[in-house]
Amino acid sequence: MALSVSDLPTIYTLLANSLSGDINVRKPAEDALAQFESRPGFCSCLMEVITAKDLVSQTDVRLMASVYFKNSVNRYWRNRRDSTGMSNEEKVHLRQKLLSHLREENYQITLTLAVVISKVARVDYPREWSDLFSVLAQQLQSADILTSHRIFMILFRTLKELSTKRLTSDQRTFAEIASQFFDYSWHLWQNDMQNMLHGFSVLAQNTSELHRDDIYLTCERWLLCSKITRQLIVSGFQSDAKSIQEVQPVKKVCPVMLKAIQSFLPYYSSFQEKHSKFWDFLKKACTKLMKILIAIQQRHPYSFGDQSVLWPVVDFCLNKITDPEPDVLSFEEFLIQCMSMMKSVLECREYKPFLTGRVMDDNRVTLQEMKKNVSAAAAGVLASLLPSERVVLLCNILIRRYFVLTASDVEEWYQNPESFHHEQDSVLWSERLRPCAEALYIVLFENHSQLLGPVVVSILQEAMNACPSSVSEISSQLLLKDAAYGAAAYVYYELSNYLSFKDWFNGALSIELTNNHPNMRIIHRKVALILGQWVSEIKDDTRRPVYCALIKLLQEKDLCVRLAASRSLYFHIEDANFSEYDFSDLLPICWDSCFKLVEEVQEFDSKVQVLNTISSLIARITEVTPYANKLVQFFQKAWQESSGESLLQIQLLTALKNFVVALGYQSPMCYNMLLPILQSVININSPDELLEDSMQLWEATLSHAPSMVPQLLGYFPCLVEILEKSFDHLKVAASIIEGYIVLGGLEFLNMHAATLAKVLDLVIGNVNDRGLRSVLPLVDVLVQCFPGEVPQLISSSIQKLIIICLSGGDDHDPSKTAVKTSSAAILARILVMNTNYLAQLTSEPSLLAHLQKAGFPNEENILLCLVDVWLDKVDNVISTQKKIFGLALSIILTLRLPQVLDKLDQILSVCTSVILGGSEDLTEEESSSDNMQSSKLQVPSKEFRRRQIKFSDPVNQISLENSLRDNLQMCAALHGELFNTAMSKMHPAAFAQLKQALKMP
């Protein structure tokens, strides 16, 4: 029943009680509200509570009502199949009510209602709520500062929501909004800008003749207007990189925004001391405006590349980076944005010259030609802005000023070495000044490598000369050397043309490591970084000393240095030229150092980094057995300490898989540690994010087990629970099942026959062709290993295979053809190895019912239809399967069906070609099986047993020649003269081949 005005007191009481600190009061209220929220009229009641004038002071209750309102709109505004949704009448009422309550005093309630309006607009605009923007624009005409601020909050949230819609029609709608709303929004932005600058001027004179609250609201509205302008320009116009159409607002807005930044900055230092609220706003405003300029440049590079925009913005950023005022130098957030802008411009491919040519005497201006012209113009602007001397100056400033560690950096390092290490990650480059400067330097060097290569080497040489390796005092010279080492590390790929790593390592880097003073951690960290970055330049005669240096760094006291060494060691292990010979004697101390480091670090990123190194080393070295006990202890402890940390456990599972693979058939030595972990993660209650890695570990454990153990055998039912939940990991599951079949043999079948049948029945018929191709080889192996037991056991699955074979639709689909061929081969094998069973199954009423449902005619003989499939697919299979098809077809000759004689010619032709083809086309796998047997290679593993099974396939022991001869005689006896008549119709050449195959005189 719908709620009405009479229910308002009840709703109000429940909302008030839901805020109670007493759980006995709060819980029943929350439960009652949960029951109410799906009833018609609930949102209308909430809206009445929010807007009631006599409840203005009850902010907490109104805020709670707005939260319930927002959640209900999210759930019930859009009509869904699983809910009745909200009536159109109530929606109309709520839309009107929302737009009539714009002057909300409470900021949090305003923000919540703005989100509600944006969510409703996403569904209803423009069809059901076409007047949304016109009503808001009309209200703005007569609004006071507070109301206009609230309207702009709504506009910003709504435009942001609508801009994320990706359908072409929705983007077209947004473009229309942008064209209609931009001029008004931009005009208001400029007016507010003038009022703000006037207010700041008065404020700077310390006069009391200023309504500070009003000017601050104007500032907040202006900031919202700035965000709206960004949204309209970025999302309201197609990127000019695609359209090559100039976006006029870019040229109108960007220079003015730049002037706004220039107007704000002079107030930065004066407001810092006396007007902290406005100082915070200035920081936010300058940073936001620069972010908007970056967003516009990235979206509309060609329009931004106009000289009237690109020149002043880039020139301003360069000046602020290279020669900032003292107060700007401390304004790190703003400098980061200036550097980000420079990086974006230097990386922009639209500002690089096109290397494409054009057809001679072709005067047409193509789209590519237009791009080329615009790019050339932008490249010209950049070239004039960045002459060689300015590029060199920028490079010097970045290295000598921004790369150099400050006193606060050193203190931060001392207080938290792990965090300091991870700030170098690329994810954080846009949040910290020094990593941002490093990112800009890398791009600058890429663009001007020939110019800057000698410059960087010169700075490096100067820094090393000014601070020899024996100096350990933290001085400006030592910090400059640290900066120069960093500069050389980041651009190794180009700098190697100007600097010999061998000479550098022997003459300086290795000597740095002999100075063990605590202050040298600064230099040692950079040496570790260099050794990792320059891995491709480290040649044979230097490789061993570098390995020794990294192991030494891995043993230092400072965590930051050790983490840097761990990362660089990972790069070396992953390198194609990694020398296990040079590293082998360092392994014991390397393991100990890595294990110790994992124990000592606290942050997740640190543990993952070291685990990656350990995992990579396990996978890379040839002989891991001597260190197995240490690794077992490490994994045992690491897993216990990772409880509840799914992302960390994923890394551990990957490392464990590598460990099992590395141990090979000796893997049981780690089972005491491994199997309890495996059991815990393949459990249905284990976190979903662990499932993929858990199954890969399970598969690796089975693949490298020399024999089946009871614990592993007991885990198989978990696979049913996993597959009942999802088929996402079917390929790995298929490999796991094969492992159990091959490794467990009859013991596995006796224990889990019903479970195995359930798994196959669950999969076959319920997955796509790709999934079937993963599972069908298992069925073939099952029938091959247990021809007497399995067919009866998996009768339901075999019926599905028959339906697959007799269904059409594979003529032009290679995937379906492969599935039908594999299914046909399995059925042929069953006929050969368990003839009575297949003959009985094909007359089962349940199969006939399923076939009839699939559109198969009742009067057709199923076995004869399978004969047609075998005849059709024989050319699509390997030699072993061809023989199976031949044997199956020869058995068909013994049927007491006259229709067999209609197919006699084709059956004999196939059998003849298989016999005469012999073993000439043995597959690689069959050949390797033969080689394995002859060389008596005894490696007890899944792969070894799988090859054994293939080699001992009963089909190999059956002679198709003898089978065909005997069955042909039986066919003649069964059909008498009709047989002779059918034989007489054979082509003489085909008959001659038959005689040759059967060695008939």
Summary of the structure (lengths in Angstrom):
residues: 1001
radius of gyration: 38.4
end to end distance: 94.3
largest distance: 124.7
contacts: 3179
relative contact order: 0.02
helix: 77%
strand: 0%
